[in-house]
Amino acid sequence: MQELIQNYSLARPHSDQGHTRLLEEIAYLEARLVAIGHTGDCAYEKSLARSYSELLRARRRQLAAL
């Protein structure tokens, strides 16, 4: 599992720093969702999963707009 999280956390190089930063944030959020199981087991994890999912959608929209 740790190997999977590390793989998701790696950003791909790009000349535009804003693009790279968005990729890093997306990778981090995806890794966190994998780590807690996308839906979580308790109320705290479920809340985190919802927040991460919303942030992930927002970052993907920002990335598409670049």
C-alpha positions as CSV (number, residue, x, y, z in Angstrom):
1,M,0.0,0.0,0.0
2,Q,2.8,2.4,0.9
3,E,4.4,1.8,-2.5
4,L,1.1,2.7,-4.2
5,I,0.8,5.9,-2.2
6,Q,4.4,6.9,-3.1
7,N,3.6,6.2,-6.8
8,Y,0.5,8.4,-6.7
9,S,2.5,11.1,-4.9
10,L,5.0,11.6,-7.6
11,A,4.4,14.6,-9.8
12,R,5.3,14.5,-13.5
13,P,7.8,17.2,-14.6
14,H,6.4,20.1,-16.6
15,S,7.7,23.5,-17.6
16,D,4.8,25.3,-16.0
17,Q,5.1,25.4,-12.2
18,G,1.3,25.9,-11.8
19,H,0.7,22.8,-13.9
20,T,3.2,20.8,-11.9
21,R,1.7,22.0,-8.6
22,L,-1.8,21.0,-9.6
23,L,-0.4,17.5,-10.6
24,E,1.2,17.2,-7.2
25,E,-2.0,18.2,-5.4
26,I,-4.0,15.7,-7.5
27,A,-1.5,13.0,-6.8
28,Y,-1.7,13.7,-3.1
29,L,-5.5,13.7,-2.9
30,E,-5.7,10.5,-4.9
31,A,-3.2,8.8,-2.6
32,R,-5.1,9.9,0.5
33,L,-8.4,8.6,-1.0
34,V,-6.7,5.2,-1.7
35,A,-5.3,5.2,1.8
36,I,-8.7,5.7,3.5
37,G,-10.5,3.5,1.0
38,H,-12.4,6.2,-0.9
39,T,-15.4,6.1,1.5
40,G,-13.7,5.6,4.9
41,D,-14.8,3.4,7.8
42,C,-15.9,6.0,10.4
43,A,-17.5,9.4,10.3
44,Y,-14.2,11.2,10.3
45,E,-12.8,9.3,7.4
46,K,-16.1,9.6,5.5
47,S,-15.9,13.4,5.9
48,L,-12.3,13.4,4.8
49,A,-13.1,11.3,1.8
50,R,-15.9,13.8,0.8
51,S,-13.6,16.7,1.2
52,Y,-10.8,15.1,-0.7
53,S,-13.1,14.1,-3.5
54,E,-14.4,17.7,-3.8
55,L,-10.9,19.1,-3.8
56,L,-9.8,16.5,-6.4
57,R,-12.7,17.6,-8.7
58,A,-11.8,21.2,-8.2
59,R,-8.1,20.6,-9.0
60,R,-8.9,18.6,-12.1
61,R,-11.1,21.4,-13.3
62,Q,-8.3,23.9,-12.7
63,L,-5.9,21.6,-14.6
64,A,-8.3,21.3,-17.5
65,A,-8.6,25.1,-17.7
66,L,-4.8,25.6,-18.1
